[in-house]
Amino acid sequence: MTSKISRSVNLDKVSENKPVRRRRRADADRSRTAILAAAIVLLDEQPDASLERIAEAAHVTRQTVYAHFSSRDVLLNAALDELTAETLEAIDALDLDQGPALGNVLRLIDLAWRTFERHPLLLHLPHAGTHNPPQLGSRDERHDPVADRLERLIRRGQRAGEITRDLPAHWLVTTLIALGHAAGESVAAARLTTRTANKTLNTTITRLLQPS
């Protein structure tokens, strides 16, 4: 009998603790979301902003930031993952499987540059004050989903005769990404404005992809 009562009491305690755990998890999720949002806004304006400054902007303590992100590099990469997911969602909303392939490539590039305008952090990664910044010219796994969509689009254009078949689709994708990096570096170095870089990139890409 005592054993049954004890088990009943323990089950009651577990049941009482569930709402508390759910509340704590919800609070933790809100804190993480607030920190990420503050980091993106602040790093767009100040690429070298400190964790202390980010904590202040998120209205949390520095210890709370460290509870979610063990270092500034980890926080920066989480912010980049967030921006990548946002960009992919916007790309998929373009419905690139419909309409002229070349025109859709240019629409995708235009969307990417509008993202850069909203989030200058993406153009200033080498200056973001991290020990291991993702370099604009290096391979980044975050490129892979965009590259996959680009290659699918280019292959469709090649089959339809809208895009040159003189070069392999994977090479054209690699070239487009490299051109994007070059344009981004020019903007980051203040050699081109974002608007001019976008226009120059569109002209270059059109000439590269058009059938001869």
N, C-alpha and C positions, 0 to 999 in steps of 0.2 A: 504493500500500500504506500509506504513512504517513498519507494522508488518511483511509483506512478505519479505521486504528487510532485516529486522533484523534477521529473521529466516535463510535467505540465507547466511548472513554474519556468523552467528553462525555455520551453517553447513560447511562453508568453513574452519572455524577455527578448527572444529573437524577433518575434512579431512586432514588439514595440520599437526595436532598433532599426527595422527596415525603413520606416519613413525618415529617420534621422540620417541613415546612410544615403538614401535617395536625395535628401536635401543637401548633404555635403557634396555629393557628386555633382548636383546641379550648380551649386555655388562654385565648385572647382571649374566646371565647364564655362560658366559665365566669366570667371576670372581669366581663363586661358583665352577666350574669345576677345575680351577687352584688351588684354595685353597684345595680342596679334594685331588687332585693329589699330591700337595706338602706335605700335611699332611701324606699321606700314605708312601711316600718315606722317609720323615724325621722321622716319628714314627717307621718305620722299623729299622732305624739306631739308633735313640735315643728315646726310649719309653717314656721318661719323658720330651720331647721337649715342650717348652712353646708356647702359642698362638702367642707371639711376634716373636718367631723364625719361626713359621709356616708362619706367615704373610710375613716375610722377604723372605722366600724361595719361596713364591707364587708371590712376587713382588707386594703386595698390602699393604694397611695400616691395622693396628690393628682394626680400626673402620670398615673397609670393612669386615673383618672376622666376627666381632660381628653382622654386618648387616645380615649375612647369618646364623650364628651359635651363639646362645645366650650364650653358655658356651663351655668350652673345652670338657666336657662330651658329649654334643650334637654333636660336631664335630667328636669326636672319634666314636660315634655310627653311624654317617653318613658314616665315612670311613669303618667301619665294614659292613654296609649294602652294600656299593659299592663292597667290596671284596667278600661278600656272593653272590651277583648277578653275579659277574665274575666267581666264582667257579661253580655256578649252570649251567651257560652257558657252561662251559667246561665239566661238568658231562653229560649234555644232548647231547653234541657232541660225547660222547663215544658210544652212541646207545646201552645202556645196555639191551635192550629187545632182542638183537641178541647174539647168542653164549652161551657158558657154563656159568651158573649163578655164580658158585663159582669163576671162573676165572674173571668174571666181578666185583664181590665184591672186589677182590684183585686189579683190575685195578682202581676201584673207590678210594680205600684206597691209592694207589700209587699216584693218582692225588692229593688227599688231602695233602699228604706229600710234593709233589712238590710245592704246593701252600704255605705250611709252609716255605719251603726253600726260596721262592721268597719274602714272607712277614713274617719275624720273629715276627712282631707285634702280630700276632695271637697266638704265643706261650708265649708272655710276657704281656698279658692283665692285670694280677694283679699288674704288675710293671709299668703300663703306666701312673701313676700319676693322676688318676681320683678319685673322691670321691666315685663313685659307679661303679667300673670296673666289666664287665661281667666275672664272675669267670669260670675257666675251668671246674670245677666240677658241676656247677649249670645248671639248665634248661634254655636254651636260645631259644626263638622262631625262631631264625635264623637256628637252627638245624632241624626244622620241615620239610622243603622241602627235605633236604638230607635224613632224617629219612624215609620219605614217599617213596623216590626212593629206599632206601635200603630194606625196608619191601616188596615192590613190587618185587624186585629182589630175595629176599630170598624165598618168597612164590612160585615164579616160579621155583626156584631150588628145593624146597621141593616137588612140584608136579611132577617134573621130576626125583626125587630120587637122585639128585646131592648134596643136602644139608640135614643134619639130620632133621628128623621129631620128634626127642625125646623132643625137646624144642619148645615152641610157637615162631612164627616169630617175634612178637613184643618184646619178651624177648631177642631174639638174637640181634635185632637192639639195644635195650637198652644196652646190654653187649658190643657190638661193639663200641658204642659211648663212654661208660665208659672206655674201653681199649684205645681208641684214646686219651681221656683226660689224662689217666695215662702215656701214652707214651709222650704226650706233656709236662706234668709236669716234667718228667724225663729229657727231652731235655732242658727245661727252667732252671732246677736246675743243668745243666751240668753233670748229671749222665750218660747220653747217648748222642751220637752224633745223628744228624738227620738221617743219613744213617743207623746206628745201630738200632735206634728206629723203623725205617720203616721195616727193615728186621725182627726184633723181633716181631713186630706187625703182619706182614704177616704170620710168622710161627704159632703164637698163634691163629690167626683167622682161618687159614687152619685147625688146629687140632680141633678147636671148631665147625666148620661148617661141616666137613666131616662126612658122615654117619658112624655109628659104625658097 
